Amino acid sequence: MLFDQIIANNPSLQPYEYISTEIAEDGKHWFLHLKSNRGTEDVTCPFCNSSVHICGNYSMQLRDMPIYPGTKQDIEIAYHRYRCQSCARTFCEEIPFKYPETRITERAASWISAFLRFNIPISTVQKITGVHWDTIKHIHKELMDEAIASRQKALRKDGYKPKHLAVDEFAIHKGHRYATCVMDLDTGDVLWVGKGRTKADFSIFFQEIDMDYLSEVEAVAMDMNASYNALVSEHMPWTEIVYDRYHMQAQFGKDVLGVVRLEEARKHNALAKQLKEDGCPKKEIKEEKRLYSEVKRARWLLLSGQDSLSDEDASALRRILDDHADLALCHAMKEEMTRLFDLRDEDEARKGWAVWFEGAKASEIPALVRFAERKGKRLDGLIAHASHPISTGKLEGFNNRIKVAKRIAYGYRDEDYFFSLIQFISIPSVRSQSLKKT
């Protein structure tokens, strides 16, 4: 029979004897029965190398790659359990064609691997093979880990060492559950992903990474997270901390421009109510309500760059700034902040930032003063941007790819698998391919 020939040509199957084949009534499910013909003279105790005897007979069913398309094929193997005649320990006979940690054969695993290498989604592979999703995921993780290790080995073989890193967190589940990601900004490879965003969580990175590989890192971009800053300074004192300009500008837009804008809008609203109570002309009340609406809706006018505004929007912005001194000052500070981040001379940047923070504290605008007091403590990281104009922008963009992967899969319960997937899709040869449902 065909399977007798397969056994004869496959060394891993030769200790087994083909017994029979059962075929389901619909012809779509085949069951092949094998039994071990290995004698005790061919087996020794793996613990003490002594002789053994058979103390039990068991069977196991493995999913195999089918011989015919459109069918399923399972192999039931009868195998032995042995007891050592010397140390009395027992152990089961190994099944050499069983894929480790699964209930499928080696060739079924190779078949599944072929689908996965062509980026066929796990759910589709499950429908084709009938193999459980977790088993396919296990094989997929091994493939990804192999690709990640191969990528790292190739980089090290070429003598490559990263020069610029970025650190940032991203949400892995609802309810403020986060993970921390470290990226090589020059290649786009994710070097490490770990659960949490606390100092203790991020410290694991320095325990797991080869510090010699990071010996040439010149700068690390991050937001103003105290734990990130402290740990990088402790473990990599030769590197410069660079605070991300986009986080800084976004926080200024929210905590200063946003707060002052709403305060100015509330003043107009309160004045309109007061005029109404005082019985003032409707024209004056209507004008205050218009100003209230105009200022409240001016968020994007204030945040946008001058060059990106149309003539109409630029005119509206000038009108708002002319009538609101505090808002005008904060907007001017925002424009000056943008100019400071574009500087490439460190001495000029140091002087510019010093003047900026002095002016902010002297403004007596509460929101601006609070912002300056908080951020002024991180002056060195802002100045470092002049020498190392890097940001977490590339990592922020990659975080969007992570979000897409989560949405496609409706979330991941296995965080270890999810973190391997993140590193895998950051590999340049994989990164250019579109994500598909898994």
C-alpha positions as CSV (number, residue, x, y, z in Angstrom):
1,M,0.0,0.0,0.0
2,L,0.9,3.7,-0.4
3,F,1.5,4.1,3.3
4,D,3.7,1.1,3.5
5,Q,6.0,2.8,1.0
6,I,5.9,6.1,2.9
7,I,7.0,4.2,6.1
8,A,9.8,2.5,4.2
9,N,11.1,5.7,2.8
10,N,10.8,7.8,6.0
11,P,13.3,6.9,8.8
12,S,11.2,8.5,11.5
13,L,8.3,6.2,10.7
14,Q,10.3,2.9,10.4
15,P,10.0,1.9,14.0
16,Y,6.2,1.8,13.4
17,E,4.0,-0.8,11.6
18,Y,1.1,0.1,9.5
19,I,-2.1,-1.6,10.7
20,S,-5.1,-0.3,8.8
21,T,-7.0,2.6,7.3
22,E,-10.5,3.7,8.2
23,I,-12.4,6.1,6.0
24,A,-15.5,8.0,7.2
25,E,-18.7,7.4,5.3
26,D,-18.5,10.7,3.5
27,G,-14.9,9.9,2.4
28,K,-13.6,13.1,3.8
29,H,-11.9,11.9,7.0
30,W,-9.1,9.2,7.0
31,F,-7.8,7.4,10.1
32,L,-4.5,5.6,9.7
33,H,-3.5,3.1,12.5
34,L,0.1,2.5,13.3
35,K,1.7,0.6,16.2
36,S,5.2,0.6,17.5
37,N,7.3,-2.4,16.7
38,R,10.3,-1.3,18.8
39,G,11.6,-4.0,21.1
40,T,13.0,-3.4,24.6
41,E,16.5,-4.4,23.3
42,D,16.5,-1.1,21.3
43,V,15.6,1.1,24.3
44,T,17.7,2.1,27.4
45,C,16.7,4.2,30.4
46,P,17.4,7.9,29.7
47,F,18.2,8.5,33.4
48,C,20.7,5.7,34.1
49,N,21.2,4.0,30.7
50,S,20.1,0.6,32.0
51,S,17.8,-2.0,30.5
52,V,14.0,-1.5,30.5
53,H,10.9,-3.5,30.1
54,I,7.4,-2.6,28.8
55,C,5.0,-1.6,31.6
56,G,2.1,-0.2,29.6
57,N,0.6,0.4,26.1
58,Y,-1.0,3.7,25.1
59,S,-2.3,5.4,22.0
60,M,-2.1,8.9,20.6
61,Q,-3.9,10.6,17.7
62,L,-2.1,13.1,15.6
63,R,-3.5,15.3,12.8
64,D,-1.5,14.7,9.6
65,M,-1.3,16.3,6.2
66,P,-3.9,14.6,4.0
67,I,-2.9,12.6,1.0
68,Y,-5.9,13.8,-1.0
69,P,-7.2,17.4,-1.3
70,G,-10.4,18.2,0.6
71,T,-9.9,15.5,3.2
72,K,-8.7,15.3,6.8
73,Q,-6.2,12.7,7.9
74,D,-5.4,11.5,11.4
75,I,-2.9,9.0,12.5
76,E,-3.5,6.9,15.6
77,I,-0.2,5.5,17.0
78,A,0.0,2.7,19.6
79,Y,3.1,3.2,21.6
80,H,4.8,1.8,24.7
81,R,5.6,3.0,28.2
82,Y,8.8,1.6,29.8
83,R,10.1,1.0,33.3
84,C,13.8,0.9,34.1
85,Q,15.0,-2.4,35.6
86,S,17.6,-0.5,37.6
87,C,16.2,2.8,38.9
88,A,12.5,1.9,38.4
89,R,11.7,5.2,36.7
90,T,9.1,5.1,33.9
91,F,9.0,7.0,30.6
92,C,7.1,6.9,27.3
93,E,8.4,6.0,24.0
94,E,9.2,9.1,21.8
95,I,7.2,9.6,18.6
96,P,9.9,11.1,16.3
97,F,7.4,12.4,13.7
98,K,5.3,14.3,16.3
99,Y,5.8,18.0,16.1
100,P,7.0,19.2,19.6
101,E,4.3,20.5,22.0
102,T,1.5,19.8,19.6
103,R,-0.8,17.0,18.4
104,I,0.2,17.1,14.8
105,T,2.9,15.4,12.7
106,E,6.1,17.1,11.5
107,R,4.9,17.2,7.9
108,A,1.6,18.7,9.0
109,A,3.6,21.4,10.7
110,S,5.7,21.9,7.5
111,W,2.4,22.2,5.5
112,I,1.0,24.8,7.9
113,S,4.4,26.7,7.9
114,A,4.2,27.0,4.2
115,F,0.8,28.7,4.4
116,L,2.0,31.1,7.1
117,R,5.2,32.0,5.2
118,F,2.9,33.3,2.4
119,N,1.1,35.5,5.1
120,I,-2.1,33.5,4.8
121,P,-4.2,34.4,7.9
122,I,-4.4,31.9,10.8
123,S,-8.2,31.7,10.6
124,T,-7.9,30.7,6.9
125,V,-5.2,28.1,7.7
126,Q,-7.4,26.7,10.3
127,K,-10.3,26.3,7.8
128,I,-8.0,24.6,5.3
129,T,-6.2,22.2,7.7
130,G,-8.8,21.7,10.4
131,V,-5.9,22.2,13.0
132,H,-6.8,24.1,16.2
133,W,-6.1,27.8,16.1
134,D,-3.7,27.6,19.1
135,T,-1.6,25.0,17.4
136,I,-1.3,27.2,14.3
137,K,-0.5,30.2,16.5
138,H,2.2,28.1,18.2
139,I,3.8,27.3,14.9
140,H,3.4,31.0,13.8
141,K,5.2,32.2,16.9
142,E,8.1,29.8,16.3
143,L,8.4,31.2,12.7
144,M,8.3,34.8,13.9
145,D,10.9,34.1,16.7
146,E,13.1,32.4,14.1
147,A,12.7,35.5,11.7
148,I,13.5,37.9,14.6
149,A,16.6,35.9,15.6
150,S,17.7,35.7,12.0
151,R,17.4,39.4,11.6
152,Q,19.3,40.2,14.8
153,K,22.0,37.7,13.8
154,A,22.4,39.3,10.4
155,L,22.7,42.8,11.9
156,R,25.3,41.6,14.4
157,K,27.2,39.7,11.6
158,D,27.5,43.0,9.7
159,G,28.8,44.7,12.8
160,Y,25.8,47.0,13.0
161,K,25.0,48.8,16.3
162,P,22.1,51.3,16.7
163,K,22.9,55.0,17.1
164,H,19.4,56.4,17.9
165,L,16.6,54.8,19.9
166,A,13.0,55.8,20.7
167,V,11.0,54.7,23.8
168,D,7.3,55.1,24.1
169,E,4.2,53.3,25.5
170,F,1.1,52.1,23.7
171,A,-2.2,50.7,25.0
172,I,-2.7,46.9,24.8
173,H,-6.1,46.7,26.4
174,K,-8.9,49.0,27.5
175,G,-8.7,50.2,31.1
176,H,-5.2,51.9,31.0
177,R,-3.2,48.8,30.4
178,Y,0.0,49.6,28.5
179,A,3.2,48.1,27.1
180,T,6.5,49.8,26.5
181,C,8.3,49.6,23.1
182,V,11.9,50.4,22.2
183,M,12.7,51.1,18.5
184,D,15.9,51.5,16.6
185,L,15.2,54.7,14.7
186,D,17.7,54.1,12.0
187,T,16.4,50.8,10.9
188,G,12.8,50.8,12.2
189,D,13.3,47.5,14.0
190,V,11.6,47.1,17.4
191,L,14.3,45.9,19.8
192,W,12.1,45.1,22.7
193,V,8.5,45.1,23.9
194,G,7.4,44.7,27.5
195,K,4.3,44.8,29.5
196,G,3.6,48.0,31.6
197,R,5.1,51.4,31.6
198,T,6.5,51.9,35.1
199,K,10.1,52.1,36.1
200,A,10.1,48.5,37.2
201,D,8.6,47.4,33.9
202,F,11.1,49.3,31.8
203,S,14.0,48.1,33.8
204,I,13.5,44.6,32.4
205,F,14.6,45.9,29.0
206,F,18.1,46.5,30.4
207,Q,18.2,43.0,31.9
208,E,17.1,41.3,28.6
209,I,19.0,43.3,26.0
210,D,22.7,42.8,25.2
211,M,24.2,46.1,26.5
212,D,27.2,45.7,24.2
213,Y,24.8,46.0,21.3
214,L,23.8,49.4,22.6
215,S,27.3,50.6,23.3
216,E,27.2,53.0,20.4
217,V,23.8,54.6,21.1
218,E,24.2,58.4,20.9
219,A,20.7,59.5,21.8
220,V,17.4,58.2,23.0
221,A,14.1,60.0,22.2
222,M,11.2,59.9,24.6
223,D,8.5,61.9,26.1
224,M,9.0,63.5,29.6
225,N,8.4,60.2,31.5
226,A,10.6,60.3,34.6
227,S,11.0,56.5,34.8
228,Y,12.3,56.3,31.2
229,N,14.7,59.2,31.8
230,A,16.1,57.8,35.0
231,L,16.7,54.3,33.8
232,V,18.4,55.4,30.5
233,S,20.7,57.7,32.4
234,E,21.5,54.9,34.9
235,H,22.2,52.1,32.4
236,M,23.4,54.2,29.4
237,P,25.2,57.2,30.9
238,W,27.0,57.9,27.7
239,T,23.8,58.7,25.8
240,E,21.9,61.9,25.4
241,I,18.2,62.1,26.5
242,V,16.2,63.9,23.8
243,Y,12.7,64.9,24.7
244,D,10.2,64.5,21.9
245,R,9.2,67.8,20.3
246,Y,5.7,66.5,19.3
247,H,4.8,65.5,22.9
248,M,6.0,68.9,24.1
249,Q,4.1,70.8,21.5
250,A,1.0,68.7,22.0
251,Q,1.0,69.2,25.7
252,F,1.5,73.0,25.2
253,G,-1.5,73.0,22.9
254,K,-3.6,71.1,25.4
255,D,-2.4,72.5,28.8
256,V,-1.8,76.1,27.8
257,L,-3.5,77.2,24.5
258,G,-6.5,75.0,25.2
259,V,-6.9,76.2,28.8
260,V,-6.4,79.9,28.0
261,R,-8.7,79.7,25.0
262,L,-11.5,78.3,27.0
263,E,-11.0,80.8,29.8
264,E,-11.3,83.6,27.2
265,A,-14.4,82.0,25.8
266,R,-16.0,81.7,29.2
267,K,-15.3,85.4,29.8
268,H,-17.4,86.3,26.7
269,N,-20.1,84.0,27.8
270,A,-20.2,85.4,31.3
271,L,-20.3,88.9,30.0
272,A,-23.2,88.1,27.6
273,K,-25.2,86.8,30.6
274,Q,-24.3,89.9,32.6
275,L,-25.4,92.2,29.8
276,K,-28.7,90.4,29.5
277,E,-29.3,90.7,33.2
278,D,-28.5,94.5,33.0
279,G,-31.0,94.9,30.2
280,C,-28.3,96.0,27.6
281,P,-29.1,96.2,23.9
282,K,-29.5,92.9,22.2
283,K,-26.8,93.9,19.7
284,E,-24.1,94.0,22.4
285,I,-25.3,90.6,23.8
286,K,-25.3,89.0,20.4
287,E,-21.8,90.3,19.8
288,E,-20.4,88.8,23.0
289,K,-22.1,85.4,22.1
290,R,-20.5,85.6,18.7
291,L,-17.1,86.2,20.2
292,Y,-17.7,83.3,22.6
293,S,-18.4,80.9,19.7
294,E,-15.5,82.3,17.6
295,V,-12.9,81.8,20.4
296,K,-14.3,78.5,21.5
297,R,-14.1,77.1,18.0
298,A,-10.6,78.5,17.3
299,R,-8.7,75.4,18.5
300,W,-7.3,74.4,15.2
301,L,-6.6,78.0,14.2
302,L,-4.3,78.4,17.2
303,L,-2.6,75.0,16.8
304,S,-2.0,75.2,13.1
305,G,1.2,76.6,11.6
306,Q,1.0,80.0,10.0
307,D,2.0,78.7,6.6
308,S,-0.8,76.2,6.6
309,L,-3.6,78.7,7.1
310,S,-5.7,80.1,4.3
311,D,-6.1,83.9,3.9
312,E,-9.5,83.7,5.5
313,D,-8.3,81.6,8.5
314,A,-5.2,83.8,8.9
315,S,-7.5,86.9,9.0
316,A,-9.7,85.2,11.6
317,L,-6.7,84.3,13.7
318,R,-5.3,87.8,13.7
319,R,-8.7,89.2,14.8
320,I,-8.9,86.8,17.7
321,L,-5.3,87.5,18.8
322,D,-5.7,91.3,18.5
323,D,-8.7,91.1,20.9
324,H,-7.2,88.7,23.5
325,A,-3.8,89.6,24.9
326,D,-3.2,86.4,26.9
327,L,-4.1,84.2,24.0
328,A,-1.9,86.2,21.7
329,L,1.1,85.8,24.1
330,C,0.6,82.0,24.4
331,H,0.3,81.7,20.6
332,A,3.5,83.7,20.2
333,M,5.2,81.3,22.7
334,K,4.0,78.4,20.7
335,E,5.6,79.8,17.5
336,E,8.8,80.5,19.4
337,M,8.8,76.9,20.7
338,T,8.6,75.6,17.1
339,R,11.6,77.9,16.1
340,L,13.7,76.6,19.0
341,F,13.1,73.0,18.0
342,D,14.4,73.8,14.5
343,L,17.7,75.1,15.9
344,R,20.8,73.0,15.3
345,D,23.3,74.9,17.4
346,E,23.4,73.8,21.0
347,D,24.6,77.0,22.5
348,E,22.0,79.0,20.6
349,A,19.3,76.5,21.7
350,R,20.4,76.8,25.4
351,K,20.1,80.6,25.3
352,G,16.8,80.5,23.4
353,W,15.2,78.0,25.8
354,A,16.4,79.9,28.8
355,V,14.8,83.1,27.5
356,W,11.6,81.1,26.6
357,F,11.2,79.7,30.1
358,E,12.0,83.1,31.8
359,G,9.4,84.8,29.6
360,A,6.8,82.1,30.3
361,K,7.2,82.5,34.1
362,A,7.1,86.2,33.8
363,S,3.8,86.2,31.8
364,E,1.7,85.7,35.0
365,I,-0.7,83.6,32.9
366,P,-1.3,80.7,35.3
367,A,-1.5,77.9,32.7
368,L,1.7,79.1,31.0
369,V,3.5,79.5,34.3
370,R,2.6,76.0,35.4
371,F,3.7,74.5,32.1
372,A,7.1,76.4,32.3
373,E,7.7,75.2,35.9
374,R,7.1,71.6,35.0
375,K,9.0,71.5,31.7
376,G,11.9,73.8,32.8
377,K,13.2,70.9,34.9
378,R,13.9,69.0,31.6
379,L,15.9,71.7,29.9
380,D,18.9,69.5,29.0
381,G,16.7,67.1,27.1
382,L,15.2,70.0,25.1
383,I,18.6,71.5,24.3
384,A,19.9,68.0,23.2
385,H,17.4,68.2,20.3
386,A,19.7,70.7,18.6
387,S,22.5,68.1,18.4
388,H,20.3,65.1,17.9
389,P,17.1,66.1,16.0
390,I,15.3,62.9,16.6
391,S,11.8,62.2,17.9
392,T,9.5,59.4,18.7
393,G,7.5,60.1,15.5
394,K,8.6,56.9,13.7
395,L,7.6,54.9,16.8
396,E,4.3,56.8,17.1
397,G,3.6,55.9,13.4
398,F,4.4,52.3,14.1
399,N,2.0,52.3,17.1
400,N,-0.7,52.9,14.5
401,R,0.3,49.7,12.8
402,I,0.1,47.9,16.2
403,K,-3.4,49.3,16.6
404,V,-4.4,48.0,13.1
405,A,-3.0,44.5,14.1
406,K,-5.1,44.6,17.3
407,R,-8.3,45.6,15.4
408,I,-7.8,43.0,12.7
409,A,-7.5,40.2,15.4
410,Y,-10.1,41.7,17.7
411,G,-7.4,41.9,20.3
412,Y,-4.8,39.4,21.7
413,R,-5.1,37.4,24.9
414,D,-1.6,35.9,24.5
415,E,0.7,38.9,25.2
416,D,3.9,37.0,24.5
417,Y,2.6,36.1,21.0
418,F,1.4,39.7,20.5
419,F,4.8,41.1,21.4
420,S,6.6,38.7,19.0
421,L,4.2,39.8,16.3
422,I,5.1,43.5,17.0
423,Q,8.8,42.7,16.6
424,F,8.1,40.6,13.6
425,I,6.2,43.2,11.6
426,S,8.9,45.8,12.3
427,I,11.4,43.8,10.3
428,P,12.0,45.7,7.0
429,S,11.2,42.8,4.7
430,V,7.9,42.2,6.6
431,R,7.1,45.9,7.3
432,S,6.4,46.6,3.6
433,Q,3.7,44.0,3.5
434,S,0.1,44.8,4.4
435,L,-1.4,43.3,7.6
436,K,-4.0,40.6,7.2
437,K,-6.6,39.2,9.5
438,T,-5.1,36.5,11.8
